[in-house]
Amino acid sequence: MKKYNASIGGSIIFSKETDYHKVSTIISYLGYNEVEYQPYKNLQFNKQLRLTELEFREISDKEKEQLRSLLDKSQIIYADIILSATSQNIP
């Protein structure tokens, strides 16, 4: 199957002060690069991937679930997680 270059990025919206180092460790563990951190507000992140068309369709939900699970296990309180995947080449 043909693989395409894709980018997935997002933001974790915090509802209160959070342990930045715990969140940063989780983001790094999942292979993301931090883009911007605003204390008491959010953390933005992204990563580049090579995906098939089918993988691309499912990636946002899978990544969001994985991130949500790790944040919950680490007892990090957040208001929302926003993720989106983009690619210029996938039909």
C-alpha positions as CSV (number, residue, x, y, z in Angstrom):
1,M,0.0,0.0,0.0
2,K,1.2,3.5,-0.8
3,K,2.1,5.6,2.2
4,Y,1.7,9.4,2.2
5,N,3.3,12.2,4.3
6,A,0.9,13.4,6.9
7,S,0.9,15.8,9.8
8,I,-1.1,15.4,13.0
9,G,-1.3,18.2,15.5
10,G,-3.4,19.5,18.3
11,S,-3.8,21.1,21.6
12,I,-4.6,20.0,25.2
13,I,-6.8,22.6,26.8
14,F,-6.3,22.8,30.6
15,S,-9.1,23.6,33.0
16,K,-6.6,24.5,35.8
17,E,-2.9,24.6,36.6
18,T,-1.3,21.4,35.6
19,D,2.0,19.6,36.0
20,Y,3.8,20.7,32.9
21,H,6.6,18.1,33.2
22,K,4.1,15.2,33.3
23,V,2.2,16.5,30.2
24,S,5.5,17.1,28.4
25,T,6.7,13.6,29.1
26,I,3.4,12.1,27.8
27,I,3.6,14.2,24.6
28,S,7.2,13.2,24.0
29,Y,6.4,9.5,24.7
30,L,3.8,9.6,21.9
31,G,6.4,11.1,19.5
32,Y,5.0,14.6,19.4
33,N,7.0,17.8,19.3
34,E,5.9,20.6,21.5
35,V,5.0,23.8,19.6
36,E,3.8,26.1,22.3
37,Y,3.0,25.9,26.0
38,Q,0.8,28.5,27.7
39,P,0.6,27.9,31.5
40,Y,-3.0,27.6,32.8
41,K,-4.2,27.5,29.1
42,N,-2.9,24.9,26.7
43,L,-0.1,22.9,25.2
44,Q,0.2,22.7,21.4
45,F,2.0,19.8,19.7
46,N,2.5,18.1,16.3
47,K,4.3,15.2,14.5
48,Q,5.0,14.0,11.0
49,L,3.9,10.5,9.9
50,R,3.9,8.3,6.8
51,L,0.4,6.7,6.6
52,T,-1.7,4.7,4.2
53,E,-5.0,6.2,3.2
54,L,-6.9,3.9,5.7
55,E,-4.5,4.7,8.5
56,F,-5.0,8.4,7.8
57,R,-8.7,8.2,8.2
58,E,-8.4,6.6,11.6
59,I,-5.4,8.3,13.1
60,S,-7.1,11.2,14.9
61,D,-9.4,9.0,16.9
62,K,-6.7,6.5,17.8
63,E,-4.2,9.2,18.8
64,K,-6.8,11.1,20.8
65,E,-7.8,7.9,22.7
66,Q,-4.2,7.1,23.4
67,L,-3.5,10.6,24.7
68,R,-6.7,10.7,26.7
69,S,-5.8,7.3,28.4
70,L,-2.3,8.4,29.4
71,L,-3.5,11.8,30.7
72,D,-6.2,10.1,32.8
73,K,-3.7,7.5,34.1
74,S,-1.4,10.3,35.1
75,Q,-4.3,12.1,36.8
76,I,-3.9,15.2,34.7
77,I,-7.0,17.3,34.6
78,Y,-7.8,18.8,31.2
79,A,-10.9,20.4,29.6
80,D,-10.5,19.1,26.1
81,I,-8.2,17.6,23.5
82,I,-8.3,18.9,20.0
83,L,-6.5,16.8,17.2
84,S,-6.5,17.0,13.5
85,A,-4.6,15.3,10.7
86,T,-3.7,16.8,7.4
87,S,-2.0,15.7,4.2
88,Q,-1.8,17.3,0.8
89,N,-1.4,14.0,-1.1
90,I,-4.1,11.7,0.2
91,P,-7.1,11.5,-2.2
